[in-house]
């Protein structure tokens, strides 16, 4: 009886319109004939609507963020925040701080002006200034010093291409990082954060007599390119004067702690904007929470373990995680695994948060603004999915909500295409058509 049921289920699966389209794309002369690709689409009732090579491990590109953000919810919780500590090695007399002000980062990924969706600098800097005001500090006789040592792992991922690094797609987070605009003469990192905060304080009426610098905790830390600032300005070129290095202070007094936005907000940015830096920060935070270490080997091992609450410990061990963002071509996951993550998250209290962190086609607040341009709004509003792309790689994974509101008909799907060499616009059209056919199934 079990064999008969399996045969009947397979027959039903193969009879769907979307499965017929999959077969045509994969057949001789089909658009994806020479690609390595896979698809799995299953509704919450357990009905398979389309499948091909569902267990084949493929490069997911930014679909890797679905795994990272799911694990972050499970390990850290929606209200987790990154902490930035302000401290001093000096003393406060009257309204003046005599000594250096240390900004000790805790990994907040939303500091900088690289993208318009990052908070204006007044938000994080305003929180830091409030700490000073609460201590009565109106003037600083000393340096502003950035400390990024909270994350102590690699500062460069060996899998990422030089092209990604030049475009600032590939920046490994420090514990304190200012995410600067292209052309900013100070590289991302703790010195940049200290420099911009020093400038902001002066502009907002808090005199700072010293310079900006960064903490050096070991000889290896000096491999970062950093620069000394002038009395009032950000240096105009990379040739500006040499580093302003500070040894780790023997003792400091904590002035206060500023919290980042909640994890839920950061995950929404990660998935809506496909923000690689945020994804790598989440991976490092998972590693730190698991065993206090954020190097890539340890953090990716923690990422596997973090999926245990949704029953994916064994399945996760069969996949390869190389980073958190999907920039590495050494990530290997299957459509079946991604669908298992999606379905697993649907059984948790984080489901609505996770669902709403995903972009929707045609929306200006995410990466899918140009997808499904001719589809009715009612259809596009039911589709929540993450795109992923590298050279020759195009992936789409997510949820399609039912038109009649019956949640058991919700579809979890993953389409992964590797080794495509044709026009990307033609592939996007083919994948959009698959998504629309899936939407017609519920």
Secondary structure, DSSP 8 states (H G I E B T S, - for coil): -HHHHHHHHHHHHHTSHHHHHHHHHHSTTSTTTTSEEEEEEEETTS-EEEEESTT-EE--GGGHHHHHHHHHHHHH-TT---EEEEEESSEEETTEEES-EEEE----S--BSSSTTS--HHHHHHHHHHHHHHTT--EEES-EEEE-TTS-S-SS-TTS-HHHHHTTS-----SS-BB--TT-SS-SBHHHHHHHHHHHHHHTT-EE-S-EEEEE-SGGGGGS------SSS--SSTTSS---EEE--S--EEEEEEE-S-HHHHHHHHHHTT-HHHHHHHHHHHHHHHHS--SHHHHHHHHHHHTGGGT-HHHHHTSB---SSS--TT-BEEHHHHHHHHHHHHTSTTHHHHHHTS--TT-TTSTTTTTTTTS-HHHHTTEEEEEEEETTEEEEEEEE--TT--GGG-EEEEEEEES--S-HHHHHHHHHHHHHHHHTT-
